[in-house]
Amino acid sequence: MSEPVGPLMLEFLAWISSRHRTYAEAMEAWQTTCPRHTVWEDALIEGFIRMESQDDQCEVILTERGRAMLEESNKTGGPDSQMFHPDRQDQERIGGN
């Protein structure tokens, strides 16, 4: 990858990749009115995610580029294994560690 992404973007990509996510679920968990936290919009602009219709719902999925970014982060010891799901009350760690 040409340019590293920040920990918030890696957390978002890991969250999307952890299971099927609907658009409504992603918007509820990741929407913000703060212009300094534009992870959703940045992921779309950078081509890391896309929306796809599945059974009358819109699903958010990683693109090839998004998967590659997440895989590269894993190879270089990125922080995704220490991140938290924003939608879990118990703050369960992702990544199996």
C-alpha positions, 0 to 999 in steps of 0.5 A, a space after each residue: 500500500 502506498 500510504 498508511 491509514 490511521 488506527 480509526 480507519 483500521 478499526 472500522 475496516 476490521 469491524 466491517 470485516 468481522 461479520 455481515 454489516 447492514 448499512 443501517 447498522 454501520 451508520 448507527 455505530 459509526 455516524 458522527 457529526 464531528 468533521 474530524 472523524 470522517 471514517 465512514 466518508 473516508 472509507 468510501 472515498 478511498 475505495 475501502 468499502 462499498 454497499 451491496 444489496 442483499 435480500 432487501 437490505 443494503 450490506 456494507 462490505 470491504 473492497 479488494 483495496 479495503 481487504 488489502 489494507 487490513 491484511 497489510 496492517 495485520 502483517 506489519 503488526 497493526 493495531 487491529 487486534 487491540 481494537 474494540 467494536 463500537 457496538 458492543 457494550 462489554 467492549 469485547 476485543 476483536 481479532 481473537 487475541 
